[in-house]
């Protein structure tokens, strides 16, 4: 049990040393992540539709 207690104390010590982002930075990073997710979702939707149409065309021959 002392190993667990020691581990948790060390975790707390390291968390206090951590540099957390400011509110403005966090907002900026959040916008970047959400924008990237939207762009990638649109990209894969277009690719999926293109491949589906290609298979439909190929199967209709």
Predicted model as a PDB file, atoms N, CA, C, CB and O in Angstrom, pLDDT in the B-factor column:
MODEL        1                                                                  
ATOM      1  N   UNK A   1       0.824  -1.196   0.000  1.00 78.00           N  
ATOM      2  CA  UNK A   1       0.000   0.000   0.000  1.00 78.00           C  
ATOM      3  C   UNK A   1       0.867   1.258   0.000  1.00 78.00           C  
ATOM      4  CB  UNK A   1      -0.937  -0.001   1.209  1.00 78.00           C  
ATOM      5  O   UNK A   1       0.451   2.306  -0.495  1.00 78.00           O  
ATOM      6  N   UNK A   2       2.069   1.150   0.555  1.00 89.00           N  
ATOM      7  CA  UNK A   2       2.940   2.334   0.585  1.00 89.00           C  
ATOM      8  C   UNK A   2       3.436   2.674  -0.821  1.00 89.00           C  
ATOM      9  CB  UNK A   2       4.143   2.100   1.533  1.00 89.00           C  
ATOM     10  O   UNK A   2       3.736   3.833  -1.106  1.00 89.00           O  
ATOM     11  N   UNK A   3       3.525   1.669  -1.705  1.00 92.00           N  
ATOM     12  CA  UNK A   3       3.935   1.943  -3.085  1.00 92.00           C  
ATOM     13  C   UNK A   3       2.879   2.779  -3.797  1.00 92.00           C  
ATOM     14  CB  UNK A   3       4.182   0.628  -3.853  1.00 92.00           C  
ATOM     15  O   UNK A   3       3.198   3.695  -4.555  1.00 92.00           O  
ATOM     16  N   UNK A   4       1.621   2.449  -3.541  1.00 95.00           N  
ATOM     17  CA  UNK A   4       0.529   3.195  -4.173  1.00 95.00           C  
ATOM     18  C   UNK A   4       0.518   4.630  -3.648  1.00 95.00           C  
ATOM     19  CB  UNK A   4      -0.842   2.505  -3.908  1.00 95.00           C  
ATOM     20  O   UNK A   4       0.366   5.571  -4.426  1.00 95.00           O  
ATOM     21  N   UNK A   5       0.677   4.801  -2.348  1.00 94.00           N  
ATOM     22  CA  UNK A   5       0.700   6.128  -1.743  1.00 94.00           C  
ATOM     23  C   UNK A   5       1.865   6.952  -2.285  1.00 94.00           C  
ATOM     24  CB  UNK A   5       0.791   6.020  -0.216  1.00 94.00           C  
ATOM     25  O   UNK A   5       1.705   8.130  -2.602  1.00 94.00           O  
ATOM     26  N   UNK A   6       3.024   6.333  -2.388  1.00 95.00           N  
ATOM     27  CA  UNK A   6       4.209   7.012  -2.917  1.00 95.00           C  
ATOM     28  C   UNK A   6       3.986   7.411  -4.375  1.00 95.00           C  
ATOM     29  CB  UNK A   6       5.456   6.106  -2.793  1.00 95.00           C  
ATOM     30  O   UNK A   6       4.343   8.513  -4.794  1.00 95.00           O  
ATOM     31  N   UNK A   7       3.395   6.504  -5.132  1.00 96.00           N  
ATOM     32  CA  UNK A   7       3.110   6.780  -6.539  1.00 96.00           C  
ATOM     33  C   UNK A   7       2.180   7.991  -6.673  1.00 96.00           C  
ATOM     34  CB  UNK A   7       2.479   5.543  -7.213  1.00 96.00           C  
ATOM     35  O   UNK A   7       2.434   8.884  -7.483  1.00 96.00           O  
ATOM     36  N   UNK A   8       1.101   8.019  -5.876  1.00 96.00           N  
ATOM     37  CA  UNK A   8       0.153   9.122  -5.951  1.00 96.00           C  
ATOM     38  C   UNK A   8       0.782  10.443  -5.520  1.00 96.00           C  
ATOM     39  CB  UNK A   8      -1.062   8.823  -5.093  1.00 96.00           C  
ATOM     40  O   UNK A   8       0.441  11.489  -6.071  1.00 96.00           O  
ATOM     41  N   UNK A   9       1.671  10.419  -4.571  1.00 95.00           N  
ATOM     42  CA  UNK A   9       2.377  11.636  -4.158  1.00 95.00           C  
ATOM     43  C   UNK A   9       3.265  12.147  -5.288  1.00 95.00           C  
ATOM     44  CB  UNK A   9       3.222  11.371  -2.893  1.00 95.00           C  
ATOM     45  O   UNK A   9       3.323  13.349  -5.547  1.00 95.00           O  
ATOM     46  N   UNK A  10       3.953  11.231  -5.954  1.00 95.00           N  
ATOM     47  CA  UNK A  10       4.805  11.624  -7.073  1.00 95.00           C  
ATOM     48  C   UNK A  10       3.983  12.172  -8.237  1.00 95.00           C  
ATOM     49  CB  UNK A  10       5.641  10.436  -7.539  1.00 95.00           C  
ATOM     50  O   UNK A  10       4.391  13.127  -8.899  1.00 95.00           O  
ATOM     51  N   UNK A  11       2.817  11.559  -8.482  1.00 95.00           N  
ATOM     52  CA  UNK A  11       1.936  12.054  -9.545  1.00 95.00           C  
ATOM     53  C   UNK A  11       1.496  13.478  -9.223  1.00 95.00           C  
ATOM     54  CB  UNK A  11       0.698  11.127  -9.719  1.00 95.00           C  
ATOM     55  O   UNK A  11       1.520  14.348 -10.094  1.00 95.00           O  
ATOM     56  N   UNK A  12       1.095  13.718  -7.977  1.00 94.00           N  
ATOM     57  CA  UNK A  12       0.692  15.063  -7.573  1.00 94.00           C  
ATOM     58  C   UNK A  12       1.816  16.064  -7.736  1.00 94.00           C  
ATOM     59  CB  UNK A  12       0.219  15.059  -6.139  1.00 94.00           C  
ATOM     60  O   UNK A  12       1.592  17.192  -8.174  1.00 94.00           O  
ATOM     61  N   UNK A  13       3.024  15.654  -7.386  1.00 95.00           N  
ATOM     62  CA  UNK A  13       4.188  16.526  -7.519  1.00 95.00           C  
ATOM     63  C   UNK A  13       4.436  16.884  -8.988  1.00 95.00           C  
ATOM     64  CB  UNK A  13       5.434  15.851  -6.919  1.00 95.00           C  
ATOM     65  O   UNK A  13       4.709  18.041  -9.307  1.00 95.00           O  
ATOM     66  N   UNK A  14       4.342  15.911  -9.864  1.00 93.00           N  
ATOM     67  CA  UNK A  14       4.559  16.157 -11.294  1.00 93.00           C  
ATOM     68  C   UNK A  14       3.439  17.013 -11.890  1.00 93.00           C  
ATOM     69  CB  UNK A  14       4.660  14.826 -12.052  1.00 93.00           C  
ATOM     70  O   UNK A  14       3.694  17.846 -12.759  1.00 93.00           O  
ATOM     71  N   UNK A  15       2.209  16.814 -11.432  1.00 93.00           N  
ATOM     72  CA  UNK A  15       1.090  17.610 -11.944  1.00 93.00           C  
ATOM     73  C   UNK A  15       1.249  19.087 -11.583  1.00 93.00           C  
ATOM     74  CB  UNK A  15      -0.239  17.075 -11.394  1.00 93.00           C  
ATOM     75  O   UNK A  15       0.840  19.955 -12.354  1.00 93.00           O  
ATOM     76  N   UNK A  16       1.831  19.379 -10.430  1.00 92.00           N  
ATOM     77  CA  UNK A  16       2.057  20.771 -10.047  1.00 92.00           C  
ATOM     78  C   UNK A  16       3.121  21.425 -10.925  1.00 92.00           C  
ATOM     79  CB  UNK A  16       2.469  20.855  -8.579  1.00 92.00           C  
ATOM     80  O   UNK A  16       3.115  22.644 -11.099  1.00 92.00           O  
ATOM     81  N   UNK A  17       4.027  20.631 -11.476  1.00 93.00           N  
ATOM     82  CA  UNK A  17       5.082  21.155 -12.349  1.00 93.00           C  
ATOM     83  C   UNK A  17       4.580  21.396 -13.780  1.00 93.00           C  
ATOM     84  CB  UNK A  17       6.267  20.186 -12.372  1.00 93.00           C  
ATOM     85  O   UNK A  17       5.228  22.093 -14.561  1.00 93.00           O  
ATOM     86  N   UNK A  18       3.440  20.823 -14.108  1.00 90.00           N  
ATOM     87  CA  UNK A  18       2.923  20.885 -15.463  1.00 90.00           C  
ATOM     88  C   UNK A  18       2.514  22.300 -15.839  1.00 90.00           C  
ATOM     89  CB  UNK A  18       1.747  19.943 -15.619  1.00 90.00           C  
ATOM     90  O   UNK A  18       1.933  23.031 -15.036  1.00 90.00           O  
ATOM     91  N   UNK A  19       2.831  22.675 -17.083  1.00 90.00           N  
ATOM     92  CA  UNK A  19       2.436  23.978 -17.603  1.00 90.00           C  
ATOM     93  C   UNK A  19       1.138  23.796 -18.389  1.00 90.00           C  
ATOM     94  CB  UNK A  19       3.567  24.605 -18.501  1.00 90.00           C  
ATOM     95  O   UNK A  19       1.138  23.187 -19.459  1.00 90.00           O  
ATOM     96  N   UNK A  20       0.042  24.320 -17.864  1.00 88.00           N  
ATOM     97  CA  UNK A  20      -1.248  24.174 -18.516  1.00 88.00           C  
ATOM     98  C   UNK A  20      -1.471  25.339 -19.473  1.00 88.00           C  
ATOM     99  CB  UNK A  20      -2.383  24.096 -17.475  1.00 88.00           C  
ATOM    100  O   UNK A  20      -1.018  26.452 -19.205  1.00 88.00           O  
ATOM    101  N   UNK A  21      -2.177  25.096 -20.606  1.00 92.00           N  
ATOM    102  CA  UNK A  21      -2.422  26.183 -21.558  1.00 92.00           C  
ATOM    103  C   UNK A  21      -3.380  27.228 -20.982  1.00 92.00           C  
ATOM    104  CB  UNK A  21      -2.988  25.623 -22.868  1.00 92.00           C  
ATOM    105  O   UNK A  21      -4.268  26.915 -20.188  1.00 92.00           O  
ATOM    106  N   UNK A  22      -3.176  28.458 -21.399  1.00 95.00           N  
ATOM    107  CA  UNK A  22      -4.065  29.553 -21.006  1.00 95.00           C  
ATOM    108  C   UNK A  22      -5.383  29.417 -21.771  1.00 95.00           C  
ATOM    109  CB  UNK A  22      -3.400  30.947 -21.282  1.00 95.00           C  
ATOM    110  O   UNK A  22      -5.469  28.657 -22.736  1.00 95.00           O  
ATOM    111  N   UNK A  23      -6.390  30.139 -21.346  1.00 95.00           N  
ATOM    112  CA  UNK A  23      -7.720  30.044 -21.952  1.00 95.00           C  
ATOM    113  C   UNK A  23      -7.688  30.366 -23.452  1.00 95.00           C  
ATOM    114  CB  UNK A  23      -8.689  30.989 -21.238  1.00 95.00           C  
ATOM    115  O   UNK A  23      -8.340  29.688 -24.247  1.00 95.00           O  
ATOM    116  N   UNK A  24      -6.931  31.397 -23.835  1.00 96.00           N  
ATOM    117  CA  UNK A  24      -6.849  31.795 -25.242  1.00 96.00           C  
ATOM    118  C   UNK A  24      -6.190  30.689 -26.081  1.00 96.00           C  
ATOM    119  CB  UNK A  24      -6.057  33.119 -25.381  1.00 96.00           C  
ATOM    120  O   UNK A  24      -6.649  30.385 -27.182  1.00 96.00           O  
ATOM    121  N   UNK A  25      -5.113  30.091 -25.553  1.00 96.00           N  
ATOM    122  CA  UNK A  25      -4.432  28.994 -26.256  1.00 96.00           C  
ATOM    123  C   UNK A  25      -5.353  27.790 -26.380  1.00 96.00           C  
ATOM    124  CB  UNK A  25      -3.135  28.595 -25.521  1.00 96.00           C  
ATOM    125  O   UNK A  25      -5.417  27.154 -27.433  1.00 96.00           O  
ATOM    126  N   UNK A  26      -6.062  27.480 -25.305  1.00 96.00           N  
ATOM    127  CA  UNK A  26      -6.955  26.330 -25.315  1.00 96.00           C  
ATOM    128  C   UNK A  26      -8.056  26.500 -26.353  1.00 96.00           C  
ATOM    129  CB  UNK A  26      -7.565  26.119 -23.932  1.00 96.00           C  
ATOM    130  O   UNK A  26      -8.404  25.549 -27.053  1.00 96.00           O  
ATOM    131  N   UNK A  27      -8.601  27.700 -26.454  1.00 97.00           N  
ATOM    132  CA  UNK A  27      -9.630  27.980 -27.452  1.00 97.00           C  
ATOM    133  C   UNK A  27      -9.070  27.810 -28.858  1.00 97.00           C  
ATOM    134  CB  UNK A  27     -10.188  29.400 -27.269  1.00 97.00           C  
ATOM    135  O   UNK A  27      -9.715  27.223 -29.727  1.00 97.00           O  
ATOM    136  N   UNK A  28      -7.862  28.330 -29.073  1.00 97.00           N  
ATOM    137  CA  UNK A  28      -7.213  28.219 -30.380  1.00 97.00           C  
ATOM    138  C   UNK A  28      -6.988  26.751 -30.754  1.00 97.00           C  
ATOM    139  CB  UNK A  28      -5.872  28.979 -30.379  1.00 97.00           C  
ATOM    140  O   UNK A  28      -7.284  26.345 -31.879  1.00 97.00           O  
ATOM    141  N   UNK A  29      -6.474  25.967 -29.828  1.00 97.00           N  
ATOM    142  CA  UNK A  29      -6.228  24.545 -30.081  1.00 97.00           C  
ATOM    143  C   UNK A  29      -7.532  23.796 -30.342  1.00 97.00           C  
ATOM    144  CB  UNK A  29      -5.490  23.914 -28.895  1.00 97.00           C  
ATOM    145  O   UNK A  29      -7.583  22.910 -31.195  1.00 97.00           O  
ATOM    146  N   UNK A  30      -8.582  24.152 -29.609  1.00 98.00           N  
ATOM    147  CA  UNK A  30      -9.878  23.502 -29.798  1.00 98.00           C  
ATOM    148  C   UNK A  30     -10.425  23.782 -31.189  1.00 98.00           C  
ATOM    149  CB  UNK A  30     -10.876  23.972 -28.733  1.00 98.00           C  
ATOM    150  O   UNK A  30     -10.947  22.879 -31.843  1.00 98.00           O  
ATOM    151  N   UNK A  31     -10.310  25.024 -31.647  1.00 98.00           N  
ATOM    152  CA  UNK A  31     -10.774  25.378 -32.988  1.00 98.00           C  
ATOM    153  C   UNK A  31      -9.986  24.614 -34.045  1.00 98.00           C  
ATOM    154  CB  UNK A  31     -10.646  26.894 -33.223  1.00 98.00           C  
ATOM    155  O   UNK A  31     -10.559  24.151 -35.031  1.00 98.00           O  
ATOM    156  N   UNK A  32      -8.693  24.479 -33.849  1.00 98.00           N  
ATOM    157  CA  UNK A  32      -7.859  23.737 -34.808  1.00 98.00           C  
ATOM    158  C   UNK A  32      -8.295  22.279 -34.866  1.00 98.00           C  
ATOM    159  CB  UNK A  32      -6.360  23.831 -34.425  1.00 98.00           C  
ATOM    160  O   UNK A  32      -8.420  21.717 -35.954  1.00 98.00           O  
ATOM    161  N   UNK A  33      -8.526  21.664 -33.724  1.00 98.00           N  
ATOM    162  CA  UNK A  33      -8.920  20.247 -33.695  1.00 98.00           C  
ATOM    163  C   UNK A  33     -10.284  20.048 -34.343  1.00 98.00           C  
ATOM    164  CB  UNK A  33      -8.946  19.722 -32.247  1.00 98.00           C  
ATOM    165  O   UNK A  33     -10.455  19.141 -35.158  1.00 98.00           O  
ATOM    166  N   UNK A  34     -11.254  20.884 -33.992  1.00 98.00           N  
ATOM    167  CA  UNK A  34     -12.594  20.736 -34.558  1.00 98.00           C  
ATOM    168  C   UNK A  34     -12.576  20.983 -36.069  1.00 98.00           C  
ATOM    169  CB  UNK A  34     -13.577  21.705 -33.873  1.00 98.00           C  
ATOM    170  O   UNK A  34     -13.244  20.271 -36.819  1.00 98.00           O  
ATOM    171  N   UNK A  35     -11.824  21.974 -36.515  1.00 98.00           N  
ATOM    172  CA  UNK A  35     -11.711  22.255 -37.948  1.00 98.00           C  
ATOM    173  C   UNK A  35     -11.084  21.065 -38.681  1.00 98.00           C  
ATOM    174  CB  UNK A  35     -10.872  23.533 -38.184  1.00 98.00           C  
ATOM    175  O   UNK A  35     -11.550  20.673 -39.751  1.00 98.00           O  
ATOM    176  N   UNK A  36     -10.042  20.504 -38.108  1.00 98.00           N  
ATOM    177  CA  UNK A  36      -9.379  19.358 -38.732  1.00 98.00           C  
ATOM    178  C   UNK A  36     -10.323  18.170 -38.826  1.00 98.00           C  
ATOM    179  CB  UNK A  36      -8.125  18.971 -37.947  1.00 98.00           C  
ATOM    180  O   UNK A  36     -10.354  17.486 -39.849  1.00 98.00           O  
ATOM    181  N   UNK A  37     -11.084  17.918 -37.783  1.00 98.00           N  
ATOM    182  CA  UNK A  37     -12.036  16.802 -37.789  1.00 98.00           C  
ATOM    183  C   UNK A  37     -13.091  17.011 -38.872  1.00 98.00           C  
ATOM    184  CB  UNK A  37     -12.712  16.651 -36.404  1.00 98.00           C  
ATOM    185  O   UNK A  37     -13.440  16.071 -39.586  1.00 98.00           O  
ATOM    186  N   UNK A  38     -13.601  18.235 -39.000  1.00 98.00           N  
ATOM    187  CA  UNK A  38     -14.618  18.521 -40.018  1.00 98.00           C  
ATOM    188  C   UNK A  38     -14.049  18.340 -41.419  1.00 98.00           C  
ATOM    189  CB  UNK A  38     -15.162  19.949 -39.851  1.00 98.00           C  
ATOM    190  O   UNK A  38     -14.690  17.730 -42.274  1.00 98.00           O  
ATOM    191  N   UNK A  39     -12.852  18.866 -41.660  1.00 98.00           N  
ATOM    192  CA  UNK A  39     -12.232  18.729 -42.984  1.00 98.00           C  
ATOM    193  C   UNK A  39     -11.978  17.258 -43.321  1.00 98.00           C  
ATOM    194  CB  UNK A  39     -10.908  19.520 -43.043  1.00 98.00           C  
ATOM    195  O   UNK A  39     -12.234  16.824 -44.444  1.00 98.00           O  
ATOM    196  N   UNK A  40     -11.483  16.506 -42.363  1.00 98.00           N  
ATOM    197  CA  UNK A  40     -11.216  15.082 -42.620  1.00 98.00           C  
ATOM    198  C   UNK A  40     -12.514  14.310 -42.847  1.00 98.00           C  
ATOM    199  CB  UNK A  40     -10.436  14.462 -41.445  1.00 98.00           C  
ATOM    200  O   UNK A  40     -12.559  13.417 -43.694  1.00 98.00           O  
ATOM    201  N   UNK A  41     -13.571  14.642 -42.101  1.00 98.00           N  
ATOM    202  CA  UNK A  41     -14.862  13.982 -42.302  1.00 98.00           C  
ATOM    203  C   UNK A  41     -15.393  14.262 -43.704  1.00 98.00           C  
ATOM    204  CB  UNK A  41     -15.880  14.449 -41.243  1.00 98.00           C  
ATOM    205  O   UNK A  41     -15.882  13.355 -44.378  1.00 98.00           O  
ATOM    206  N   UNK A  42     -15.300  15.509 -44.142  1.00 98.00           N  
ATOM    207  CA  UNK A  42     -15.742  15.852 -45.498  1.00 98.00           C  
ATOM    208  C   UNK A  42     -14.906  15.134 -46.553  1.00 98.00           C  
ATOM    209  CB  UNK A  42     -15.666  17.367 -45.716  1.00 98.00           C  
ATOM    210  O   UNK A  42     -15.441  14.627 -47.539  1.00 98.00           O  
ATOM    211  N   UNK A  43     -13.605  15.095 -46.342  1.00 98.00           N  
ATOM    212  CA  UNK A  43     -12.712  14.414 -47.290  1.00 98.00           C  
ATOM    213  C   UNK A  43     -13.085  12.936 -47.428  1.00 98.00           C  
ATOM    214  CB  UNK A  43     -11.241  14.547 -46.838  1.00 98.00           C  
ATOM    215  O   UNK A  43     -13.232  12.429 -48.540  1.00 98.00           O  
ATOM    216  N   UNK A  44     -13.235  12.254 -46.298  1.00 98.00           N  
ATOM    217  CA  UNK A  44     -13.551  10.820 -46.358  1.00 98.00           C  
ATOM    218  C   UNK A  44     -14.959  10.572 -46.881  1.00 98.00           C  
ATOM    219  CB  UNK A  44     -13.399  10.187 -44.980  1.00 98.00           C  
ATOM    220  O   UNK A  44     -15.209   9.527 -47.482  1.00 98.00           O  
ATOM    221  N   UNK A  45     -15.886  11.507 -46.668  1.00 98.00           N  
ATOM    222  CA  UNK A  45     -17.222  11.373 -47.248  1.00 98.00           C  
ATOM    223  C   UNK A  45     -17.150  11.443 -48.766  1.00 98.00           C  
ATOM    224  CB  UNK A  45     -18.162  12.465 -46.708  1.00 98.00           C  
ATOM    225  O   UNK A  45     -17.771  10.637 -49.458  1.00 98.00           O  
ATOM    226  N   UNK A  46     -16.399  12.398 -49.281  1.00 98.00           N  
ATOM    227  CA  UNK A  46     -16.254  12.542 -50.736  1.00 98.00           C  
ATOM    228  C   UNK A  46     -15.551  11.320 -51.323  1.00 98.00           C  
ATOM    229  CB  UNK A  46     -15.467  13.832 -51.082  1.00 98.00           C  
ATOM    230  O   UNK A  46     -15.962  10.814 -52.368  1.00 98.00           O  
ATOM    231  N   UNK A  47     -14.505  10.844 -50.669  1.00 98.00           N  
ATOM    232  CA  UNK A  47     -13.797   9.657 -51.157  1.00 98.00           C  
ATOM    233  C   UNK A  47     -14.720   8.448 -51.143  1.00 98.00           C  
ATOM    234  CB  UNK A  47     -12.541   9.378 -50.304  1.00 98.00           C  
ATOM    235  O   UNK A  47     -14.732   7.668 -52.096  1.00 98.00           O  
ATOM    236  N   UNK A  48     -15.493   8.284 -50.075  1.00 98.00           N  
ATOM    237  CA  UNK A  48     -16.419   7.155 -49.970  1.00 98.00           C  
ATOM    238  C   UNK A  48     -17.476   7.207 -51.066  1.00 98.00           C  
ATOM    239  CB  UNK A  48     -17.090   7.142 -48.595  1.00 98.00           C  
ATOM    240  O   UNK A  48     -17.780   6.193 -51.695  1.00 98.00           O  
ATOM    241  N   UNK A  49     -18.031   8.393 -51.290  1.00 98.00           N  
ATOM    242  CA  UNK A  49     -19.030   8.522 -52.354  1.00 98.00           C  
ATOM    243  C   UNK A  49     -18.414   8.231 -53.721  1.00 98.00           C  
ATOM    244  CB  UNK A  49     -19.646   9.930 -52.342  1.00 98.00           C  
ATOM    245  O   UNK A  49     -19.040   7.582 -54.560  1.00 98.00           O  
ATOM    246  N   UNK A  50     -17.201   8.704 -53.945  1.00 97.00           N  
ATOM    247  CA  UNK A  50     -16.525   8.444 -55.214  1.00 97.00           C  
ATOM    248  C   UNK A  50     -16.258   6.972 -55.443  1.00 97.00           C  
ATOM    249  CB  UNK A  50     -15.230   9.199 -55.272  1.00 97.00           C  
ATOM    250  O   UNK A  50     -16.486   6.458 -56.538  1.00 97.00           O  
ATOM    251  N   UNK A  51     -15.779   6.295 -54.425  1.00 97.00           N  
ATOM    252  CA  UNK A  51     -15.495   4.861 -54.554  1.00 97.00           C  
ATOM    253  C   UNK A  51     -16.795   4.080 -54.742  1.00 97.00           C  
ATOM    254  CB  UNK A  51     -14.729   4.341 -53.310  1.00 97.00           C  
ATOM    255  O   UNK A  51     -16.839   3.126 -55.518  1.00 97.00           O  
ATOM    256  N   UNK A  52     -17.846   4.479 -54.039  1.00 96.00           N  
ATOM    257  CA  UNK A  52     -19.151   3.807 -54.190  1.00 96.00           C  
ATOM    258  C   UNK A  52     -19.667   3.946 -55.614  1.00 96.00           C  
ATOM    259  CB  UNK A  52     -20.184   4.389 -53.197  1.00 96.00           C  
ATOM    260  O   UNK A  52     -20.125   2.974 -56.214  1.00 96.00           O  
ATOM    261  N   UNK A  53     -19.591   5.150 -56.149  1.00 96.00           N  
ATOM    262  CA  UNK A  53     -20.032   5.370 -57.529  1.00 96.00           C  
ATOM    263  C   UNK A  53     -19.185   4.579 -58.511  1.00 96.00           C  
ATOM    264  CB  UNK A  53     -19.979   6.857 -57.878  1.00 96.00           C  
ATOM    265  O   UNK A  53     -19.704   4.032 -59.484  1.00 96.00           O  
ATOM    266  N   UNK A  54     -17.897   4.518 -58.262  1.00 95.00           N  
ATOM    267  CA  UNK A  54     -17.004   3.741 -59.127  1.00 95.00           C  
ATOM    268  C   UNK A  54     -17.392   2.262 -59.120  1.00 95.00           C  
ATOM    269  CB  UNK A  54     -15.538   3.907 -58.677  1.00 95.00           C  
ATOM    270  O   UNK A  54     -17.424   1.629 -60.175  1.00 95.00           O  
ATOM    271  N   UNK A  55     -17.681   1.717 -57.963  1.00 94.00           N  
ATOM    272  CA  UNK A  55     -18.095   0.309 -57.878  1.00 94.00           C  
ATOM    273  C   UNK A  55     -19.440   0.094 -58.556  1.00 94.00           C  
ATOM    274  CB  UNK A  55     -18.169  -0.144 -56.411  1.00 94.00           C  
ATOM    275  O   UNK A  55     -19.632  -0.903 -59.252  1.00 94.00           O  
ATOM    276  N   UNK A  56     -20.385   1.033 -58.356  1.00 94.00           N  
ATOM    277  CA  UNK A  56     -21.696   0.898 -59.028  1.00 94.00           C  
ATOM    278  C   UNK A  56     -21.527   0.913 -60.538  1.00 94.00           C  
ATOM    279  CB  UNK A  56     -22.657   2.034 -58.595  1.00 94.00           C  
ATOM    280  O   UNK A  56     -22.139   0.113 -61.245  1.00 94.00           O  
ATOM    281  N   UNK A  57     -20.693   1.825 -61.031  1.00 94.00           N  
ATOM    282  CA  UNK A  57     -20.460   1.902 -62.473  1.00 94.00           C  
ATOM    283  C   UNK A  57     -19.813   0.626 -62.980  1.00 94.00           C  
ATOM    284  CB  UNK A  57     -19.583   3.111 -62.816  1.00 94.00           C  
ATOM    285  O   UNK A  57     -20.196   0.098 -64.025  1.00 94.00           O  
ATOM    286  N   UNK A  58     -18.808   0.122 -62.221  1.00 91.00           N  
ATOM    287  CA  UNK A  58     -18.096  -1.079 -62.634  1.00 91.00           C  
ATOM    288  C   UNK A  58     -19.015  -2.300 -62.638  1.00 91.00           C  
ATOM    289  CB  UNK A  58     -16.903  -1.323 -61.715  1.00 91.00           C  
ATOM    290  O   UNK A  58     -18.927  -3.139 -63.534  1.00 91.00           O  
ATOM    291  N   UNK A  59     -19.897  -2.401 -61.640  1.00 91.00           N  
ATOM    292  CA  UNK A  59     -20.794  -3.545 -61.555  1.00 91.00           C  
ATOM    293  C   UNK A  59     -21.910  -3.481 -62.589  1.00 91.00           C  
ATOM    294  CB  UNK A  59     -21.385  -3.633 -60.172  1.00 91.00           C  
ATOM    295  O   UNK A  59     -22.493  -4.513 -62.923  1.00 91.00           O  
ATOM    296  N   UNK A  60     -22.220  -2.299 -63.102  1.00 89.00           N  
ATOM    297  CA  UNK A  60     -23.296  -2.182 -64.075  1.00 89.00           C  
ATOM    298  C   UNK A  60     -22.828  -2.500 -65.493  1.00 89.00           C  
ATOM    299  CB  UNK A  60     -23.884  -0.790 -64.029  1.00 89.00           C  
ATOM    300  O   UNK A  60     -23.646  -2.564 -66.411  1.00 89.00           O  
ATOM    301  N   UNK A  61     -21.548  -2.696 -65.681  1.00 83.00           N  
ATOM    302  CA  UNK A  61     -21.023  -3.014 -67.032  1.00 83.00           C  
ATOM    303  C   UNK A  61     -21.425  -4.391 -67.471  1.00 83.00           C  
ATOM    304  CB  UNK A  61     -19.505  -2.901 -67.067  1.00 83.00           C  
ATOM    305  O   UNK A  61     -21.072  -4.815 -68.572  1.00 83.00           O  
TER     306      UNK A  61                                                      
ENDMDL                                                                          
END                                                                             
